[in-house]
Amino acid sequence: MAERPTLRDDQQLLDLEPLSPSDNSVTDDASSIPSNLGRVSRRTFLSGLGATGLMVSAGTFALAEEESGTPPAQENPSISRSTTINGKSYDLTGLDPRVTLLDLLRERIYFTGTKKGCDHGQCGACTVHVNGRRVNSCLTLAIMTAGKEVTTIEGLGQPGNLHPMQAAFVEHDGYQCGYCTSGQIMSAVALLKEPIGTTDEDIKQAMAGNICRCGAYPNILAAVKQVRGNASA
């Protein structure tokens, strides 16, 4: 029984067979070219293919950059702007663009009357005025207020000189724990200038963005109705 041919070593299957020393001369005679000169192993082919792909990709990106002429983006660019908060100007130069108005007020300027509740724009505890309109400061970037006027609960009234809405909340006991109160009052003051109806349901709908977890809604409604009635009288 004939012997089975044995497999050669993997290295012999993958690599080129060595050339004899006499085959290194240059000649134009095609017949004298070694037959194994054009053989390429799988390992050599795949390595060359990967290197070629990297070079082509790099060249493509470089060409696109050169043609666009767009300078590379700079991280955290400086902001040479200012905003007015409660009548005082504050410089925003160098402020991280990701800082919210809420964090600017509480952590940089220390107007802590504006409360951080849900931090997702759902509870209304952080309500302030920007150019007279109510906004959720947790959803507003500080740099968006550049050149604008921001009013917080501290700028609305002071002890001994309360805003009528603040006084009405005190009179009607429109708070319990007090955490949502500043946001409730800021929304209620902005509501005075908004085109809403005169019924209780209209007021409730307009104040729906402010949550009171203590459930002081009837007292809040009474305070808002009193100020609205006095304003229209």
LINJO-V382798 format. One line per field, one symbol per residue. ss: DSSP state (h for helix, s for strand, l for the rest). burial: + if it has 24 or more other ideal C-beta (glycine too) atoms within 12 Angstrom, else -. A space follows every 10 residues. Layout:
# LINJO-V382798
ss->???
burial->???
This chain:
# LINJO-V382798
ss->lllllllllh hhhhllllll hhhllllllh hhllllllll lhhhhhhhhh hhhhhhhhhh hhhhhhhhll llllllllll lssssllsss slllllllls hhhhhhhhll llllllllll llllllssss llsssshhhl shhhhlllss slhhhhlsll sllhhhhhhh hlllllllll hhhhhhhhhh hllllllllh hhhhhhllll llllllhhhh hhhhhhhhhh hhl
burial->---------- ---------- ---------- ---------- ---------- ---------- ---------- --------+- --++++---+ -+--+---++ ++++++--+- +-+++++--- +-++++++++ ---+++++++ ++++++-+-+ +++++++--- --+++++++- -+-++---++ ++++++++++ ++-------- --+--++-++ ++---++-++ +-++++++-- ---
